[in-house]
Amino acid sequence: MTLINDHAIDPDSTIEQLADRLGVGARQLRRLFHEHLGASPISVMQTRRILFAKQLIHETQLPMSEVALASGFGSIRRFNDTFHKLYHRPPSTLRRASQPSTEIKLQLAYRPPYDWDAMLGFLAARAIPRVEWIENGHYFRSGSAAAGSTAIIEVANAPGRNALEVRIEVGALTGLMKLIARVRRVFDVAADPVTIGSHLSRDPTLAQLVARRPGLRSPGGWDEFELAVRAVLGQQVSVAAARTLAGRLVELTAGAAGTSPLLFPTAAQVASADLEKLGMPATRRRTLKALAEAAVANPNLFERAATLEESVKTLCQIPGIGEWTAQYIALRALREPDAFPASDLVLLKVAANGSGTRPKPAQLLARAEAWRPWRAYAAQHLWNS
């Protein structure tokens, strides 16, 4: 479901292809989907495309041909046929009367409560210069869209509607679904804070933190490689220092890009860059280069494995990536809700007992067993405190 929600798979994939990617049999995959969702994997994928297309029809003035393209349909004929089967009328009749607009504006509903101030504060503290910025309580950033174009994304909270308002300026609509999926990931739109908070509140310490911040989310990474780079840059330095280094890396790889918003560099750009100009220790430079080279060599490096442990093991094979960094990447980039960097100094400090004695990482891990499968959210509450 995560792969489907993130539009990380080919919309024309067969059940066999999806099953192969997940490492299970096609028959078993069909059985699990019917058991838990009452529909086949392909039906779920098609439904997501239809619902996204329907949202574009209702909330934008995009021509139907562009709606079809943006929602992953290979042709306008296929788009029309699908809508006729579902709604017994052409898609154009679903459009609400409204004034023409040149902007793409959508709303992403969430389950309340939503701690927007905490989310915005987290992002503001880590905003990479010329890539991300905050204005008047709105989050902005640049993003790479299809066909090499650049998109500008704006996200604001609409608390009265329990939704995020998203505005996107993009030239290539074929990348629109992935941009929306990234927004959902960064802002943790799919989380159920009531269920998560109820589970974590069984721990007396976490119960106080949950009561203080009942709508706290676990912020995700815009891009898996970008987040991994941030994690490496943040090794043994403050958040502010890591942000400065990330800004230097963007400037270093941007070339003569003028004053417009810049894109975060690709793995290939980082692998070929002169990282000595960043002004950080040689050991971390080597780790950053090894990470970039690994991402170039393996485009699937940041795919979620069957288990959290397998994902962490794969990441730890990269020179310079240890347990803390791998767990942090799994938490933010792979969106593993149970990821937990137990050796994190802040977590150990916050988990100290009444006399100020900090637990060992193994002791904190043992205590966190009761927080499963939401240890990532427990970590976020502890960090936030």
N, C-alpha and C positions, 0 to 999 in steps of 0.2 A: 504493500500500500504506500510505503514511503517513496519507492521508485515511481509509482504511478502519480502520486501527488506532486512530486518534484519534476514530472515530465522527463524523467531520466532514461526512458526507454522509447524505442521506436514505436509510434502509434500504430504501425502496421505489423507489429510483432505477432507471431503465433504463440499459442499456449506453450508449445514445445520449446520455442526460443526463450520465453520468459522462465520456464521451468529450468532449462539448462543454466541460465544465469544465476538462479537461486540455489542450484545444486540439489534439486528434488525432481521427482518424476512428474510428468504432466498429469497423470491420473491423480496422484496425491495432491497436486496443486489445485486441480478442479474440485476435489473433495473438500479441501480446507476452505476454499472460497465459498462453496455452496453451504458448508456448515456454518461459517461465521457471517457471511454477507448475503447468502441466498441468490447468488449470481455467479457467473463464470468470470475469470480474470479479464477476458476480452470484453465482456459486457460492461464490466466496471470501468475499463479504460475508455470505451466508447462513450459511456455515460458522462464521464468527467469532461471529455471534449465537447459533448453536446451542451452540458451545463455552462461551460466557459463561453461557448459561442452564444448561448442564450443571454448570458450576462452582457456580452459585448453588444448584442442587438438592443438590449434594453437601456444600457447606460452610456453608449457612445453613438455617434453618427457615422461610423465607418461604413463604407459601401459593403454590400453583402459579399462581394468577391474577396475583399480584404478580411472580413470576419471569417470566412471559410479558411483562408490562408493562415490567419493568426491562431485559429483554434485547431490546426493540425490536419485539416482535410486536404487531400491531394488534388481535388478538383471541385469546382462549383456544382457540377452535376451530382457528385457523391454527397456533397453538403445538402443540396436540395432534397435528394432522395431520402436521406436520413431524417430530415425534419418532417417530410411528408409522412413517413412511417410512424413517427412519434406523435406529431401534433395534427396530422391530417390537413395540413395547410402549408403554404410556402413560408419560409422564414421571414420574409419582409412584412407579413401581417402581424408578427409579434412585436414589431417596433413601436415604441410609444412615441406619441407626437411630442417633439421638443425642438428647441432651437438648434441649428447646426453648430457644431463645435469642432475646433481643430485639435483639441486636446483629448487624450484618452484618460478618462476618470472612472475608477472602479471603487467599490467598497468591499472590504474583506471582513466578514462577520467573525466575531470571537465570542467565547463564553465568558461572561463577566464573573468576578471583577477583573479589571486589567490595570496594573500599576504602571501607567504611562510615564509618570515622573521618574520612576526607577529605571525603566527601559531607556528613556531619553538621556538620563544622566550617565548610564553605562556607555551608550554610544558616543555621547559628547566627549567623555574622557578619553576615548580611544579613536576619535575621528582623525583619519589621515588627511593632512593638509592637501588641498586641491583635488581630493577624491570624495571626501565626505564633509558635510557642514550642517550646523543647526541654525535655523533662523525662526524666531517667533514661535518656538515650540513645535516646529516642523523639522523633520529629518530629510536631508537631501544627499544624494550621491550619484556618481557616474557609474555606468555599467556597460559592459560589452554586449551588444545585441547581435543578431544574425547579420551576415554579409559584411562584417567588419565595421558596422555603424556603432555609434555611441548613443546610449540612452541616458536621460536625466530622470531620476526617480525622486518623487516627493511623497512623504508619508506623514500623515497627521492623524490624531485621534479624534473620533466622533463619539464621545461617551454616551450621549443621549440615544444613540443608535446601536451601541455595543458593536462598533465596527471601526476599522481603520480606513481612512480615505486615502486612496493612492492616485497620484497623477503621474503620467509617464509621457515624456517626449521621446519618441523613437521613430527612426526612419524605416527600419525593416520589421514588419509585423510578424514575420515568421519566428522571431525570438520572443514575442510577447508573453507566451505562456510560461517560458522559463524565467522571465523577469518577475512575473507575478509569483512563481514558485519560490524564487529567492526572497522576495519580500515576506512571504508567509514564513519562511525558515528563519530569517533574521529576527522577526518580531514574534516568533513562537505562537502563531495564530491558532494552531490546532490544539493547544494544550487545554486540559480540563483542570483549572486551578482548584475547584472544589474537591474533586476526587483526590488530587495530589496532596492538597493541604490537609485533608482528613486523615490520609495515611501517615503523613509526616508528623502530625500533631500527637501521635501516640508517644512520641519522645517529648518529655517535659520542656527541654530547652528549645527544640524546634517549634513546639506548640506556641511559645511566646513570640517567636519570630514570625510564624505564619499569621498569628493574630495581628501583628504589627503591619505586615505586608501581605494581605490575603491574595492579592492579584499579581504577585511577583512572578515573572516569567524567566525562562532560561534563554538569553539571547543567542541566536545562531550566527554563523558566519555567512557572509554574502557569497563567498566562493571558497571551496575547500582548500585550494592551493594558497590563496591569500591568507586564510586563517592559519594554515600551517606555518607560513612565513612569519605571521604575527607572533605565533607561539615561540618560534625560535628566537626572534628578535627580543622577546620578553623574558628570555632565560636570564635569571639573576639580575634583572634591572627593574626599575619602577615602570608603572604604566605610562607615565609621561615620557620617560626615556625611550621606551619601545615605540611610542607614537612618533617621536622625533626621528628615530632610525627608519621607520616605515616611510615617513615623508621624504627622507634622503634617498631611499631606494626608488621611490616613484620618480623623483627628479632625475636620478642617475640614469634611469632606463627610458625616460620620456623623450630625450633629444630636444630638438627645437620645436616645442609644442605650443609656444605662445602662452597666453594667459588663460586659456579656456580650461574647464575641468579636465583632469587627466584620468586615464584608466590605470588601475593597478597592473603591474607588469605580469606577463605570462611566465610560465616555468622556463621556457626557452630563453626569454630575455634575461631572467635572473641568472641562468646557467652561464650565459656568455658575458655578463657584466663584470666590470672591474670592482669587485666588492671591497677592495682595500680602501676605496674612497668613502666608505660608510663610516669609518672611524670606530670600529668595534673589535673586540679581541679576535685573534686569528682562529681560535678554536670554534667560535660561533660562525665566523666566515666560512670555515670548512663545512660546518654543519649545514649552513644555508645553501652552499653550492651542492652538497650531496643531496639535499632535499630536492632542489630544482632538477638535478640530473636524474634522480629517481622518478620524478613526476614526468619528465620528458620520455624516459625509457618505458614507463608503464602508465599509460593514460587512465588506467583503472585503479591507480594507487589508492585513491580516496573513496572507493566504493565500500559500503558496509559489508563486512563479512557475515557469516552465519551467526557468529557470537561476538560479543564485545571483546572477549579475550583474544580471539583470532585477529580482530582489527588492530588491537594494541600490539600484538606480536609482530604483525606485518610492518607497522610503523617503527617499531623498535629495531628492526633490521637495518634501518638507515643510520649511518654513523653519526653520533651526536644526539640522536633522539632517544631519550630515556623514558621511563615509566610516566613521569609527570607530564612531559610534553605530549606523549602519545595519548594519555588519558584526556588531556585538555583538548587536543585535536578531535578526539572521539566525541567529547562533550559538545563542542561548539560547531565543528564542521560536519561530522558524521551524524550528529543529532541523536546520539545514544543517550536515552533518558537515565541510564543507570551508570554512566561513566562517572568516575570519582577519583581525582588526583589526590590520593591520601597523603602524599608527601608534601603537599603545598604548605608553605610556612604560615600563611594566613589562616588556613583551616586548622592547623595544629594549634595556633595561638588562640583562636576563638574557642576551640574545644578543650582548653585548659580547665582543670578542676578549680574548686574554690580557693585552694592555696596557691594557684598560679602554675602548677606543674603541668607541662604540656605532655600529651600522650605521644607515644611512638607511632609512626605510620601504621604499623601492624595493629596496634591497639585501636587506632581510629577506624581502621578497616573493619575490625571485629564489631565495634559499636555500630558502624554503618550498615551492617547486615540487616538490621531491623528496618532500615530506610528503603531497602530494595522494593520495587524496581525503579524508584524515583531518586536515586542518590544524586543525580545531577542537579535536581531542584533543591535538595538539601544543601548541596555545596553553594548554590546561588544564595540561599537564605543566609548561610554562614558568612559568605563573602560580603553580602550586603550589610550585615550587622557591624 
